[in-house]
Amino acid sequence: MGKAKSQSAAVTVGSAAPDFTAPDQHGHQLSLSQFRGQVVVLYFYPKDDTPGCTKEACGFRDQHEALQQAGAVVLGVSTDSPASHQKFARKYNLPFSLLADEGRHLVKAYGVWGKKKFMGREYEGTHRVTFLIGPDGVVRQVWQDVKPAEHAAEVLAAVQQLQAESRPARAG
């Protein structure tokens, strides 16, 4: 995934989600392909234990059981280290995997790394974006400019909708 740096290189609805392998907070290597056949909620966030990221992670924690019942796997991704993720997950009892993308391979493959502005300062960083990936590995929905507080509930509704659409119609 080496060429374009423009936003057009971003992963979009209907495209195959780029596969990856990355360590989680426990040092286990996880790959997207190992979740084939399941719905995957892949959410990118800027930094462990910051206000918006904590709100978003705790939202996914609070909806985790419902997301699991709807057949979804939640994976959080930031450029923090596995040790940082472990502290963050422990502090807030996060029941899902946080992937460490220290080399910025995932954020670049998914087109979520780029220019950001904060308090008049411009810098490069991770944009808060979530991808809903179907059981076939195809991106079904993308949320940009996520509002951390309500985001998990929006994602749960989309997962439930996706599962309802994929159930075979009952013959009557």
C-alpha positions as CSV (number, residue, x, y, z in Angstrom):
1,M,0.0,0.0,0.0
2,G,2.6,2.5,-0.9
3,K,1.6,5.2,-3.3
4,A,-1.1,7.9,-2.9
5,K,-1.3,10.0,0.2
6,S,-4.5,11.8,-0.8
7,Q,-7.9,11.1,0.9
8,S,-9.0,9.3,-2.3
9,A,-6.7,6.4,-1.1
10,A,-9.0,5.9,1.9
11,V,-10.9,2.6,2.2
12,T,-14.5,3.2,1.1
13,V,-17.9,1.4,1.3
14,G,-17.9,-1.6,-1.1
15,S,-14.2,-2.1,-1.1
16,A,-12.3,-5.0,0.4
17,A,-11.0,-4.2,3.8
18,P,-7.2,-4.4,3.8
19,D,-5.9,-7.4,5.7
20,F,-3.4,-6.8,8.5
21,T,-1.6,-8.4,11.4
22,A,-0.9,-6.4,14.5
23,P,-0.2,-7.0,18.2
24,D,-3.0,-6.4,20.7
25,Q,-2.6,-5.3,24.3
26,H,-1.6,-8.8,25.4
27,G,1.1,-9.2,22.7
28,H,-1.1,-11.6,20.6
29,Q,-0.8,-11.1,16.9
30,L,-4.3,-10.6,15.4
31,S,-5.2,-10.6,11.7
32,L,-8.4,-9.3,10.1
33,S,-8.6,-12.5,8.0
34,Q,-9.0,-14.6,11.2
35,F,-12.4,-12.9,11.7
36,R,-13.7,-13.8,8.3
37,G,-17.3,-14.9,8.6
38,Q,-17.9,-12.4,11.4
39,V,-18.9,-8.7,11.3
40,V,-15.9,-6.6,12.4
41,V,-16.1,-3.1,13.9
42,L,-12.7,-1.6,13.3
43,Y,-12.4,1.7,15.0
44,F,-9.4,4.0,14.8
45,Y,-8.7,6.5,17.5
46,P,-6.0,9.1,18.2
47,K,-4.5,8.2,21.6
48,D,-5.1,6.0,24.7
49,D,-6.5,7.6,27.8
50,T,-7.4,11.0,26.4
51,P,-10.9,12.4,26.9
52,G,-12.6,11.7,23.6
53,C,-10.9,8.4,23.1
54,T,-11.8,7.2,26.6
55,K,-15.4,8.2,26.0
56,E,-15.5,6.3,22.7
57,A,-13.8,3.2,24.2
58,C,-16.1,3.2,27.2
59,G,-19.1,3.4,24.8
60,F,-17.9,0.3,23.0
61,R,-17.3,-1.3,26.4
62,D,-20.9,-0.6,27.5
63,Q,-22.3,-1.9,24.2
64,H,-19.9,-4.8,24.0
65,E,-22.3,-7.5,25.1
66,A,-25.0,-6.3,22.7
67,L,-22.4,-6.1,19.9
68,Q,-21.3,-9.7,20.6
69,Q,-24.9,-10.9,20.6
70,A,-25.3,-9.2,17.2
71,G,-22.3,-11.2,16.0
72,A,-19.7,-8.4,15.9
73,V,-16.1,-8.3,16.9
74,V,-14.8,-5.0,18.1
75,L,-11.1,-4.0,17.4
76,G,-9.7,-0.6,18.4
77,V,-6.6,0.7,16.7
78,S,-4.2,3.5,17.6
79,T,-0.5,4.1,17.1
80,D,0.1,3.6,20.9
81,S,2.3,0.7,22.1
82,P,0.9,-2.7,23.4
83,A,1.9,-1.6,26.9
84,S,0.0,1.7,26.6
85,H,-3.0,-0.3,25.4
86,Q,-2.8,-2.7,28.2
87,K,-2.8,0.1,30.8
88,F,-5.7,1.8,29.0
89,A,-7.7,-1.5,28.8
90,R,-7.1,-2.3,32.4
91,K,-8.0,1.1,33.7
92,Y,-11.4,1.2,32.0
93,N,-12.1,-2.6,31.9
94,L,-12.2,-2.7,28.1
95,P,-13.3,-6.3,27.0
96,F,-12.1,-6.0,23.4
97,S,-8.7,-6.0,21.6
98,L,-6.8,-2.8,21.1
99,L,-4.3,-3.1,18.2
100,A,-0.9,-1.4,18.4
101,D,0.0,0.3,15.1
102,E,3.3,1.8,16.1
103,G,4.6,1.6,12.5
104,R,1.5,3.3,11.2
105,H,0.8,0.6,8.7
106,L,-2.9,0.2,9.5
107,V,-3.7,3.9,9.8
108,K,-2.1,4.5,6.4
109,A,-3.6,1.4,4.7
110,Y,-7.1,2.6,5.8
111,G,-6.4,6.3,4.9
112,V,-7.0,7.6,8.5
113,W,-3.6,9.1,9.0
114,G,-3.1,12.7,8.0
115,K,-3.1,16.4,8.8
116,K,-5.1,17.5,11.9
117,K,-5.6,20.8,13.6
118,F,-5.8,21.3,17.4
119,M,-5.8,24.7,19.1
120,G,-4.3,26.4,16.0
121,R,-1.5,23.9,15.6
122,E,-1.3,21.6,12.6
123,Y,0.2,18.1,12.9
124,E,0.0,14.6,11.5
125,G,-2.2,12.1,13.4
126,T,-4.9,9.5,13.4
127,H,-8.4,10.6,12.5
128,R,-11.3,9.1,14.5
129,V,-12.9,6.9,11.9
130,T,-14.8,3.6,12.2
131,F,-15.2,0.8,9.6
132,L,-18.0,-1.8,9.6
133,I,-16.7,-4.8,7.8
134,G,-19.1,-7.5,6.7
135,P,-18.4,-11.3,7.1
136,D,-17.1,-11.4,3.5
137,G,-14.4,-8.8,4.3
138,V,-16.1,-6.0,2.4
139,V,-16.5,-2.5,4.1
140,R,-20.3,-1.9,4.6
141,Q,-20.2,1.4,6.4
142,V,-17.6,4.1,7.3
143,W,-18.1,6.7,10.0
144,Q,-16.0,9.9,9.7
145,D,-15.9,12.7,12.2
146,V,-17.2,10.4,15.0
147,K,-18.9,11.9,18.1
148,P,-17.3,9.7,20.8
149,A,-20.2,9.7,23.3
150,E,-22.9,8.4,21.0
151,H,-20.9,6.4,18.5
152,A,-21.1,2.9,20.0
153,A,-24.9,3.0,19.9
154,E,-24.9,4.1,16.2
155,V,-22.5,1.2,15.4
156,L,-24.7,-1.3,17.3
157,A,-27.7,-0.2,15.3
158,A,-25.8,-0.6,12.0
159,V,-24.5,-4.1,13.0
160,Q,-28.0,-5.2,13.9
161,Q,-29.3,-3.8,10.6
162,L,-26.6,-5.6,8.7
163,Q,-27.3,-8.9,10.4
164,A,-31.1,-8.5,9.7
165,E,-30.4,-8.0,6.0
166,S,-28.1,-11.0,5.8
167,R,-30.5,-13.5,7.3
168,P,-32.1,-15.7,4.7
169,A,-35.8,-14.9,4.2
170,R,-38.0,-17.5,5.8
171,A,-40.2,-19.5,3.4
172,G,-43.8,-19.4,4.3
